[in-house]
Amino acid sequence: MKGIKKLSLVDQVYDQLRSEIVTLKRPLGTKLNVNELQDVLGVSCTPIREAVNRLQQDGLVTYENNVGAHVLDLTSKDVEEIQHVGCLLHCEAADLAMKLDKDKTAAELAARLEDYKSAKTPQQESSAVTNYIKVFYKHCGNSRLEKSLFAIQGQQQLLRNMYANACAERASDAELFEALTKGFANGDMPQVRLLLQQNVAHMNDVIIKAL
């Protein structure tokens, strides 16, 4: 039996702050005051500073001299750039997974689609989409591609939560993911690529209007 990995204090602070940022509990542009975080979290400044540094590397926090750390703020150009990179990576991962292990990947996509359909809250919906997309990377056979996803994953989760909170078109989204799952199972990579691009374009419109 494998031992349970014990999270360090830095990991715990990082996980909590990251969750609060990507779920919008800490709004865009919010200042991260170390002294206030010490009081709220009940820990010393050292793990907080280390956690904030990690969040900065994730692109979820910005830091300026004489200003301090803030939750990232987003312009429409930021949204489009994050989504563009994400879509390129998702398409490549899907293409590799289709060539390497199409049937198993398709079966897992179908299972994650059911999770999406049964989501009751915007956060559950966003999480289900994240897990759906991760299936491509799980079966793509390229660890460096997975690391590239990790580098922007936090920003993508943030955008998905913004979209889920602002958009009520779950029926049309479900139809898109159903078509995407069917296209992948049929080995139709052009269709998969087109649907991923359409999803990003629609998300961008909704998110940018909500900024």
Phi and psi in degrees as a GROMACS rama.xvg file:
@    title "Ramachandran Plot"
@    xaxis  label "Phi"
@    yaxis  label "Psi"
@TYPE xy
-73.2604  143.76  LYS-2
-72.0262  152.706  GLY-3
-82.5368  126.006  ILE-4
-70.9958  126.936  LYS-5
-91.416  124.804  LYS-6
-74.9787  137.547  LEU-7
-72.6494  167.745  SER-8
-62.0532  -39.1876  LEU-9
-61.6129  -43.0301  VAL-10
-60.5298  -42.2916  ASP-11
-64.9172  -43.5174  GLN-12
-65.5965  -43.6768  VAL-13
-58.9609  -48.8189  TYR-14
-60.9964  -41.5446  ASP-15
-67.4171  -46.9307  GLN-16
-66.1586  -40.4498  LEU-17
-61.0477  -45.815  ARG-18
-61.0665  -42.2976  SER-19
-65.3224  -32.9969  GLU-20
-74.8294  -50.2544  ILE-21
-71.0225  -23.2653  VAL-22
-93.5969  6.18994  THR-23
69.8676  16.7711  LEU-24
-69.7744  -27.7816  LYS-25
-108.635  103.465  ARG-26
-61.3346  160.298  PRO-27
-53.405  135.434  LEU-28
82.6583  -2.30993  GLY-29
-65.2536  135.335  THR-30
-72.8328  137.598  LYS-31
-103.419  96.2745  LEU-32
-89.294  118.914  ASN-33
-60.6308  -42.5591  VAL-34
-62.5121  -41.6688  ASN-35
-66.6137  -39.753  GLU-36
-65.6627  -34.8177  LEU-37
-58.9341  -45.2657  GLN-38
-66.5846  -42.8288  ASP-39
-70.0819  -43.6515  VAL-40
-91.4675  -16.9385  LEU-41
69.6052  33.9651  GLY-42
-130.592  168.4  VAL-43
-74.9398  173.516  SER-44
-71.869  -27.2097  CYS-45
-60.5563  -53.6071  THR-46
-63.722  -30.0112  PRO-47
-66.5832  -46.1067  ILE-48
-62.8813  -40.8128  ARG-49
-66.1062  -40.8263  GLU-50
-64.9835  -41.0568  ALA-51
-64.3513  -38.1344  VAL-52
-61.8701  -40.9474  ASN-53
-65.61  -39.4796  ARG-54
-66.2564  -31.1834  LEU-55
-66.5018  -40.5818  GLN-56
-64.7335  -30.7251  GLN-57
-75.6574  -9.43407  ASP-58
81.0566  14.0597  GLY-59
-97.5207  -13.4222  LEU-60
-132.804  141.782  VAL-61
-114.832  153.666  THR-62
-136.749  134.788  TYR-63
-130.074  139.323  GLU-64
-59.6751  138.39  ASN-65
67.7854  3.51927  ASN-66
-119.186  -43.1035  VAL-67
102.262  -166.125  GLY-68
-96.0547  140.131  ALA-69
-136.042  151.214  HIS-70
-59.7085  140.061  VAL-71
-55.2767  149.451  LEU-72
-109.517  156.235  ASP-73
-126.934  137.299  LEU-74
-103.829  170.119  THR-75
-60.6985  -34.8737  SER-76
-65.9268  -39.2847  LYS-77
-59.5982  -46.5774  ASP-78
-58.9245  -48.0809  VAL-79
-63.4122  -39.1135  GLU-80
-68.9514  -44.3036  GLU-81
-60.7804  -44.7397  ILE-82
-68.556  -35.6179  GLN-83
-63.2057  -48.3107  HIS-84
-62.7936  -44.5121  VAL-85
-59.3811  -43.6593  GLY-86
-64.5832  -40.4098  CYS-87
-60.1662  -44.6433  LEU-88
-66.1706  -43.8207  LEU-89
-62.0741  -42.5317  HIS-90
-64.3583  -41.3739  CYS-91
-65.962  -43.5496  GLU-92
-63.0514  -41.2499  ALA-93
-63.6467  -41.603  ALA-94
-61.9636  -45.9407  ASP-95
-66.1146  -41.9297  LEU-96
-64.5792  -36.4854  ALA-97
-63.7082  -39.0574  MET-98
-75.2891  -31.2406  LYS-99
-90.7526  -42.9497  LEU-100
-156.979  65.1121  ASP-101
-61.3333  -47.9535  LYS-102
-65.8281  -44.6088  ASP-103
-67.2782  -40.0019  LYS-104
-62.6774  -43.697  THR-105
-61.7217  -40.0205  ALA-106
-64.0889  -40.6677  ALA-107
-70.2764  -35.7398  GLU-108
-61.4189  -41.6701  LEU-109
-62.4856  -38.9503  ALA-110
-66.7978  -42.1755  ALA-111
-69.3374  -29.4328  ARG-112
-63.5708  -39.0391  LEU-113
-65.3785  -36.5374  GLU-114
-60.979  -40.9518  ASP-115
-63.527  -45.2824  TYR-116
-63.8146  -30.1678  LYS-117
-91.2029  0.131903  SER-118
-62.0263  136.412  ALA-119
-103.862  -21.1982  LYS-120
-127.989  160.29  THR-121
-56.2141  -38.0248  PRO-122
-67.0007  -40.3404  GLN-123
-64.7951  -37.9148  GLN-124
-62.7266  -47.0071  GLU-125
-61.7072  -43.3895  SER-126
-63.3601  -38.1342  SER-127
-65.4372  -39.6624  ALA-128
-66.0871  -42.1413  VAL-129
-57.7986  -45.7207  THR-130
-68.227  -32.6043  ASN-131
-62.8507  -49.9902  TYR-132
-63.8236  -35.7218  ILE-133
-61.1715  -24.3945  LYS-134
-59.9473  -39.2933  VAL-135
-58.5199  -43.2862  PHE-136
-72.1476  -34.2645  TYR-137
-59.8838  -33.6602  LYS-138
-110.569  9.51996  HIS-139
-80.8046  -18.6491  CYS-140
73.518  19.282  GLY-141
-131.364  101.292  ASN-142
-65.3156  -30.9382  SER-143
-70.2561  -32.5605  ARG-144
-66.8512  -39.0037  LEU-145
-61.9575  -39.8933  GLU-146
-66.367  -34.6502  LYS-147
-64.9157  -38.3219  SER-148
-62.7111  -43.8575  LEU-149
-59.5864  -33.7254  PHE-150
-64.4011  -28.2797  ALA-151
-117.303  5.06948  ILE-152
-61.3952  -41.1781  GLN-153
-61.4835  -45.5965  GLY-154
-63.5622  -38.4974  GLN-155
-66.4414  -40.2227  GLN-156
-63.9171  -38.996  GLN-157
-60.1037  -46.6  LEU-158
-64.0728  -38.4829  LEU-159
-64.6579  -37.5363  ARG-160
-68.4066  -38.7684  ASN-161
-60.9667  -43.6249  MET-162
-64.7156  -47.3814  TYR-163
-61.9893  -36.6316  ALA-164
-70.8853  -29.6882  ASN-165
-97.9291  -15.2612  ALA-166
-116.378  133.214  CYS-167
-106.847  9.89202  ALA-168
-88.8303  54.926  GLU-169
-67.5616  -32.1726  ARG-170
-63.6596  -46.5748  ALA-171
-68.5771  -34.3135  SER-172
-65.7191  -41.9516  ASP-173
-61.3687  -39.614  ALA-174
-62.4728  -40.3445  GLU-175
-63.9478  -44.8671  LEU-176
-70.2577  -30.2271  PHE-177
-64.6932  -44.205  GLU-178
-65.3185  -37.6614  ALA-179
-63.8744  -44.5945  LEU-180
-63.3493  -42.7623  THR-181
-65.9808  -42.3502  LYS-182
-61.516  -40.0633  GLY-183
-65.7423  -46.5091  PHE-184
-59.4258  -31.3085  ALA-185
-85.3915  -2.02129  ASN-186
73.9822  24.6581  GLY-187
-96.4635  81.9951  ASP-188
-65.115  -38.2445  MET-189
-57.2076  -39.0099  PRO-190
-67.7614  -41.0913  GLN-191
-60.6643  -46.5329  VAL-192
-62.3726  -43.78  ARG-193
-62.3706  -43.2473  LEU-194
-68.9735  -37.2925  LEU-195
-62.9911  -40.6709  LEU-196
-66.6675  -40.3014  GLN-197
-64.9303  -39.6721  GLN-198
-61.7517  -43.84  ASN-199
-64.2027  -43.7318  VAL-200
-61.2352  -42.7683  ALA-201
-67.4447  -43.7871  HIS-202
-57.2667  -45.9068  MET-203
-57.5604  -44.5989  ASN-204
-59.2567  -45.0035  ASP-205
-68.8821  -45.5372  VAL-206
-65.5167  -45.0414  ILE-207
-63.2108  -37.3884  ILE-208
-66.5433  -28.1179  LYS-209
-85.5166  -11.3977  ALA-210
